[in-house]
């Protein structure tokens, strides 16, 4: 796919379509947490079993990353996105008819596969189409992902209240997928698709830097998936209503959106991203400490700090990956590997937190554990010196 100027009309249509597609990559998971109490009242679920609603789709995303690029090379990226949106919409609307925990979990896994197919190809697409504005466009793309989570977390409880059904609160987001599908098909007419091609990207399994990037992405995303799964239930246990807890999660994800827009723009001034990454990790640590030590005071501050940190860390982790390679296809292969391994790591965090809650009766130790993980990541950041990228991955 040839590079286009970011200000041209076809490019703007493409970027707008990418934003709409990205909005669909989290509602299937983000809507669950605020509605979990109602779901557990209808379908027997322990906290450990409920964690599978976030864990398994994230794990499916990780596994699907490894064949996502192959699928897009065979079908072409345009048809791959269409297929992915259809899978997401089918998985989401199926929740209207669910009667068991197994069916609910299966719908989450199916949605995770559709999400992964899109996430595997988007970094390479952005790097090839918007090579002069990679950081900005990646920021918009990742911010839109978190924006979809904010919308779902905030409005799913309201939909449930208005309709009297948590199933509708989970299934209504299929409409968003259909809107994205419509606009994606419209932009196909304005910009010719790149012919499907089988390009050998090589394997990154034997590269130590690729593993470092994957572990870094996975640990950072673990904080996101754990907060997504358990922040709202944590505050419901503190006496909050489901709607208010959902709005708090929506506020946190709104801060993620803000940080996702601003952080890449700030970091774009220098190819050395280490200072920005350390600041983001410190913000996350402060947010978790606030949740533990003073959850009922300065209530908006802690989600604000978490949102600003997590929201910036997600795009910056992918941008650092793209920094390592100039070739879009190779860079796309690296980000697919990093996300594949990373999501497998991140998928474990909701389960571990759910087990901690079942065994110890509180989420506090889960927040403490994530605080320690963020401290470890600060040490990892020190190795991301751009002067040495070429010798680590070629």
C-alpha positions as CSV (number, residue, x, y, z in Angstrom):
1,X,0.0,0.0,0.0
2,X,1.6,3.2,-1.1
3,X,2.3,6.0,1.3
4,X,-0.2,9.0,1.2
5,X,0.0,12.5,2.5
6,X,-1.8,12.7,5.8
7,X,-3.7,15.8,4.7
8,X,-5.1,14.3,1.5
9,X,-8.8,13.5,1.4
10,X,-8.3,9.7,0.9
11,X,-5.9,9.7,3.8
12,X,-8.3,11.5,6.1
13,X,-11.1,9.1,5.1
14,X,-8.7,6.2,5.9
15,X,-7.7,7.7,9.3
16,X,-11.4,8.3,10.2
17,X,-12.2,4.7,9.2
18,X,-9.3,3.4,11.3
19,X,-10.6,5.4,14.3
20,X,-14.1,3.9,13.9
21,X,-12.6,0.4,13.6
22,X,-10.5,1.0,16.7
23,X,-13.5,2.0,18.7
24,X,-14.7,-1.6,18.4
25,X,-11.6,-3.3,19.9
26,X,-12.5,-3.0,23.6
27,X,-16.3,-2.7,24.2
28,X,-16.8,-6.5,24.3
29,X,-14.5,-6.5,27.4
30,X,-15.0,-3.1,28.9
31,X,-18.8,-3.5,29.2
32,X,-18.5,-6.6,31.4
33,X,-16.9,-5.1,34.6
34,X,-19.6,-2.5,35.3
35,X,-22.4,-5.1,34.7
36,X,-20.6,-8.0,36.6
37,X,-22.8,-7.8,39.7
38,X,-26.0,-8.1,37.6
39,X,-24.4,-10.9,35.5
40,X,-23.4,-12.8,38.6
41,X,-27.0,-12.4,39.9
42,X,-28.3,-14.2,36.9
43,X,-25.5,-16.6,36.0
44,X,-23.4,-18.2,38.8
45,X,-19.9,-16.9,38.6
46,X,-17.1,-16.8,41.1
47,X,-14.6,-13.9,40.8
48,X,-12.0,-16.4,39.4
49,X,-14.5,-17.6,36.7
50,X,-15.6,-14.1,36.0
51,X,-12.0,-13.1,35.3
52,X,-12.1,-15.5,32.3
53,X,-14.4,-13.0,30.6
54,X,-11.4,-10.7,30.3
55,X,-8.6,-13.2,30.5
56,X,-9.6,-15.5,27.7
57,X,-10.3,-12.9,25.0
58,X,-7.0,-11.3,25.8
59,X,-5.3,-14.7,25.5
60,X,-7.2,-15.3,22.3
61,X,-5.9,-12.0,21.0
62,X,-2.4,-13.0,21.8
63,X,-2.6,-16.4,20.0
64,X,-4.4,-14.9,17.0
65,X,-1.7,-12.3,16.6
66,X,0.7,-15.0,15.4
67,X,-1.5,-15.8,12.4
68,X,-3.2,-12.4,12.0
69,X,-0.5,-11.1,9.6
70,X,-0.7,-14.3,7.5
71,X,-4.5,-13.9,7.2
72,X,-4.1,-10.2,6.1
73,X,-1.4,-11.2,3.5
74,X,-3.7,-13.8,2.1
75,X,-7.0,-11.9,2.1
76,X,-5.7,-8.4,1.8
77,X,-6.0,-5.9,4.6
78,X,-9.3,-4.5,3.4
79,X,-11.1,-7.8,3.5
80,X,-9.3,-8.8,6.7
81,X,-10.8,-5.8,8.5
82,X,-14.3,-6.6,7.1
83,X,-14.0,-10.2,8.3
84,X,-12.8,-9.0,11.8
85,X,-15.7,-6.5,12.2
86,X,-18.2,-9.2,11.2
87,X,-16.7,-11.6,13.8
88,X,-16.8,-8.9,16.5
89,X,-20.4,-7.9,15.7
90,X,-21.5,-11.6,15.6
91,X,-19.8,-12.3,19.0
92,X,-21.3,-9.1,20.5
93,X,-24.9,-9.6,19.3
94,X,-24.9,-13.2,20.4
95,X,-24.9,-12.1,24.0
96,X,-28.6,-11.3,23.7
97,X,-29.3,-15.0,23.8
98,X,-26.8,-16.3,26.4
99,X,-27.9,-18.5,29.3
100,X,-24.7,-19.9,30.7
101,X,-21.2,-18.8,31.8
102,X,-19.7,-21.1,29.0
103,X,-21.7,-19.3,26.3
104,X,-20.7,-15.9,27.7
105,X,-17.0,-16.9,27.8
106,X,-17.2,-18.3,24.2
107,X,-18.6,-15.0,22.9
108,X,-15.7,-13.2,24.6
109,X,-13.1,-15.5,23.0
110,X,-14.7,-15.1,19.5
111,X,-14.6,-11.3,19.9
112,X,-10.9,-11.6,21.0
113,X,-10.1,-13.4,17.7
114,X,-11.7,-10.7,15.7
115,X,-9.9,-8.0,17.6
116,X,-6.5,-9.7,17.2
117,X,-6.9,-9.9,13.4
118,X,-7.3,-6.1,13.2
119,X,-4.6,-5.3,15.8
120,X,-2.1,-7.5,14.0
121,X,-2.3,-5.5,10.8
122,X,-3.0,-1.9,11.9
123,X,0.6,-0.9,13.0
124,X,2.0,-2.0,9.6
125,X,-0.8,-0.3,7.7
126,X,-0.2,2.9,9.7
127,X,3.5,2.8,9.2
128,X,3.2,2.2,5.4
129,X,0.4,4.8,4.8
130,X,1.4,7.5,7.2
131,X,5.2,7.1,7.4
132,X,5.7,10.8,8.1
133,X,3.2,10.9,11.0
134,X,3.6,7.4,12.6
135,X,3.5,8.6,16.2
136,X,0.5,10.9,15.7
137,X,-1.5,8.3,13.8
138,X,-0.6,5.5,16.2
139,X,-1.7,7.8,19.0
140,X,-5.1,8.4,17.3
141,X,-5.5,4.7,16.7
142,X,-4.6,3.5,20.2
143,X,-6.6,6.4,21.8
144,X,-9.6,5.3,19.8
145,X,-9.2,1.8,21.2
146,X,-9.4,3.2,24.7
147,X,-12.2,5.6,23.7
148,X,-14.3,2.6,22.8
149,X,-13.6,1.2,26.3
150,X,-14.6,4.5,27.9
151,X,-17.9,4.6,25.9
152,X,-18.8,1.0,26.8
153,X,-17.9,1.3,30.5
154,X,-19.8,4.5,30.9
155,X,-23.0,3.6,29.0
156,X,-23.4,-0.1,29.4
157,X,-24.9,0.4,33.0
158,X,-27.2,3.1,31.6
159,X,-28.4,0.8,28.8
160,X,-29.0,-2.0,31.4
161,X,-31.0,0.4,33.6
162,X,-33.2,1.6,30.7
163,X,-33.8,-1.8,29.2
164,X,-33.8,-3.9,32.4
165,X,-31.4,-6.4,30.8
166,X,-27.6,-6.8,31.2
167,X,-27.7,-8.8,28.0
168,X,-28.7,-5.7,26.0
169,X,-26.0,-3.7,27.8
170,X,-23.5,-6.2,26.4
171,X,-25.0,-6.7,23.0
172,X,-25.8,-3.1,21.9
173,X,-22.1,-2.5,20.9
174,X,-22.7,-4.6,17.8
175,X,-24.2,-1.4,16.3
176,X,-20.9,0.3,16.7
177,X,-19.2,-2.5,14.7
178,X,-21.8,-2.2,11.9
179,X,-21.2,1.6,11.7
180,X,-17.4,1.0,11.4
181,X,-18.0,-1.7,8.8
182,X,-20.1,0.7,6.7
183,X,-17.4,3.5,6.8
184,X,-14.6,1.0,6.1
185,X,-16.3,-0.2,3.0
186,X,-17.0,3.4,1.9
187,X,-13.3,4.3,2.2
188,X,-12.3,1.3,0.1
189,X,-13.8,3.1,-2.9
190,X,-11.7,6.2,-2.3
191,X,-8.4,4.4,-1.9
192,X,-7.2,1.4,-3.8
193,X,-6.4,-1.6,-1.7
194,X,-2.9,-3.0,-1.6
195,X,-2.8,-6.4,-3.4
196,X,-2.6,-9.4,-1.1
197,X,0.9,-10.6,-0.9
198,X,2.8,-13.3,1.0
199,X,5.8,-11.5,2.5
200,X,8.3,-13.3,4.6
201,X,8.9,-11.3,7.7
202,X,11.2,-13.7,9.4
203,X,10.8,-15.0,13.0
204,X,11.5,-12.9,16.1
205,X,11.3,-15.8,18.5
206,X,15.1,-16.1,18.7
207,X,15.7,-12.3,19.2
208,X,16.3,-11.2,22.8
209,X,15.3,-7.6,22.1
210,X,12.0,-8.7,20.6
211,X,11.3,-10.7,23.8
212,X,12.2,-7.7,26.0
213,X,9.8,-5.5,24.0
214,X,7.1,-8.2,24.3
215,X,7.5,-8.7,28.0
216,X,7.5,-4.9,28.5
217,X,4.3,-4.6,26.5
218,X,2.7,-7.5,28.3
219,X,3.4,-6.2,31.8
220,X,2.2,-2.8,30.9
221,X,-1.0,-4.2,29.3
222,X,-1.5,-6.4,32.4
223,X,-2.2,-3.2,34.4
224,X,-4.8,-2.2,31.7
225,X,-6.6,-5.5,31.6
226,X,-6.7,-5.8,35.4
227,X,-8.1,-2.4,35.9
228,X,-10.6,-2.9,33.1
229,X,-11.8,-6.2,34.7
230,X,-11.8,-5.3,38.4
231,X,-11.9,-1.5,39.0
232,X,-15.7,-1.3,38.8
233,X,-16.3,-4.5,40.9
234,X,-13.7,-3.1,43.4
235,X,-15.8,0.0,44.0
236,X,-19.1,-1.9,43.9
237,X,-17.6,-3.8,46.9
238,X,-16.9,-0.4,48.5
239,X,-20.6,0.4,48.4
240,X,-20.8,2.2,45.1
241,X,-23.7,1.6,42.6
242,X,-23.0,-0.2,39.4
243,X,-23.7,2.9,37.4
244,X,-21.4,5.1,39.4
245,X,-18.6,2.5,39.4
246,X,-19.1,2.2,35.6
247,X,-18.8,6.0,35.3
248,X,-15.6,5.9,37.3
249,X,-14.1,3.4,34.9
250,X,-15.4,5.5,32.1
251,X,-13.6,8.5,33.6
252,X,-10.4,6.5,33.9
253,X,-10.6,5.5,30.2
254,X,-11.4,9.1,29.3
255,X,-8.1,10.0,30.9
256,X,-6.5,7.2,28.9
257,X,-7.9,8.8,25.7
258,X,-6.4,12.2,26.7
259,X,-3.0,10.8,27.5
260,X,-3.1,8.6,24.4
261,X,-3.5,11.8,22.3
262,X,-1.0,14.0,24.1
263,X,1.8,11.6,25.1
264,X,2.8,10.5,21.5
265,X,2.8,14.1,20.4
266,X,5.1,15.1,23.3
267,X,7.3,12.0,22.8
268,X,7.6,12.7,19.1
269,X,10.0,15.6,19.8
270,X,12.8,13.1,20.5
271,X,13.5,9.5,19.3
272,X,14.6,8.7,22.9
273,X,11.4,7.8,24.7
274,X,12.8,6.8,28.0
275,X,12.0,9.8,30.1
276,X,8.4,9.8,28.9
277,X,8.1,6.1,29.7
278,X,9.4,6.5,33.2
279,X,7.0,9.4,33.9
280,X,4.1,7.2,32.7
281,X,5.1,4.3,34.9
282,X,5.4,6.5,38.0
283,X,1.9,7.9,37.4
284,X,0.6,4.3,37.3
285,X,2.4,3.4,40.5
286,X,0.9,6.5,42.3
287,X,-2.6,5.6,41.1
288,X,-2.4,2.0,42.4
289,X,-1.0,3.3,45.8
290,X,-4.0,5.7,46.0
291,X,-6.5,2.9,45.3
292,X,-5.0,0.9,48.1
293,X,-4.4,3.5,50.8
294,X,-7.3,5.9,50.2
295,X,-9.9,4.5,47.8
296,X,-12.8,6.7,49.2
297,X,-10.9,10.0,49.3
298,X,-9.7,11.9,46.3
299,X,-11.7,9.4,44.4
300,X,-11.2,10.9,41.0
301,X,-7.4,11.5,41.4
302,X,-6.4,7.8,41.5
303,X,-8.3,6.8,38.3
304,X,-7.0,10.0,36.7
305,X,-3.3,9.1,37.5
306,X,-3.9,5.5,36.3
307,X,-5.6,6.6,33.2
308,X,-2.9,9.1,32.3
309,X,-0.2,6.5,32.9
310,X,-1.9,3.5,31.2
311,X,-3.2,5.6,28.3
312,X,0.2,6.9,27.4
313,X,2.0,3.6,28.0
314,X,0.0,1.6,25.6
315,X,0.8,3.6,22.4
316,X,4.3,4.3,23.5
317,X,5.1,0.6,23.9
318,X,4.0,0.1,20.3
319,X,5.8,3.2,19.0
320,X,9.1,2.0,20.6
321,X,8.6,-1.3,18.7
322,X,8.1,0.6,15.4
323,X,11.2,2.7,16.2
324,X,13.4,-0.4,15.9
325,X,12.7,-1.1,12.2
326,X,12.2,1.2,9.2
327,X,10.6,-1.4,6.9
328,X,6.8,-1.3,7.5
329,X,6.4,-5.1,6.9
330,X,9.2,-6.0,9.3
331,X,8.0,-3.5,11.8
332,X,4.5,-4.9,11.5
333,X,5.9,-8.4,12.1
334,X,7.7,-7.2,15.2
335,X,4.6,-5.5,16.6
336,X,2.5,-8.6,15.9
337,X,5.1,-10.7,17.8
338,X,5.2,-8.2,20.6
339,X,1.4,-8.0,20.9
340,X,1.1,-11.8,20.6
341,X,3.4,-12.6,23.5
342,X,2.4,-9.5,25.4
343,X,-1.4,-10.3,25.4
344,X,-0.6,-13.9,26.5
345,X,1.2,-12.3,29.5
346,X,-1.5,-9.6,30.1
347,X,-4.3,-12.1,29.9
348,X,-3.1,-13.8,33.1
349,X,-3.5,-10.6,35.3
350,X,-7.3,-10.6,35.6
351,X,-7.2,-14.3,36.6
352,X,-4.5,-13.8,39.1
353,X,-6.3,-10.8,40.6
354,X,-9.6,-12.8,40.7
355,X,-7.8,-15.6,42.5
356,X,-6.3,-13.1,45.0
357,X,-9.8,-11.7,45.6
358,X,-11.3,-15.2,46.2
359,X,-8.5,-16.3,48.5
360,X,-7.8,-13.0,50.5
361,X,-11.2,-11.3,50.2
362,X,-9.8,-8.1,48.7
363,X,-8.3,-6.7,45.6
364,X,-5.7,-4.6,47.5
365,X,-2.9,-7.2,47.1
366,X,-3.5,-7.3,43.3
367,X,-2.9,-3.6,43.2
368,X,0.2,-3.9,45.3
369,X,1.5,-6.6,42.9
370,X,1.0,-4.4,39.9
371,X,2.8,-1.5,41.7
372,X,5.8,-3.8,42.0
373,X,5.5,-4.8,38.3
374,X,5.6,-1.1,37.3
375,X,8.8,-0.6,39.3
376,X,10.4,-3.5,37.5
377,X,9.4,-2.0,34.1
378,X,11.2,1.2,35.0
379,X,14.4,-0.8,35.1
380,X,13.5,-2.3,31.7
381,X,13.0,1.2,30.2
382,X,16.7,2.0,30.8
383,X,17.6,-0.5,28.0
384,X,15.6,1.4,25.3
385,X,18.4,3.5,24.0
386,X,17.7,4.4,20.4
387,X,21.4,4.7,19.5
388,X,21.6,0.9,19.9
389,X,18.4,-0.2,18.1
390,X,20.1,-1.2,14.9
391,X,22.4,-3.8,16.5
392,X,19.5,-5.4,18.5
393,X,17.1,-6.0,15.5
394,X,18.0,-5.9,11.9
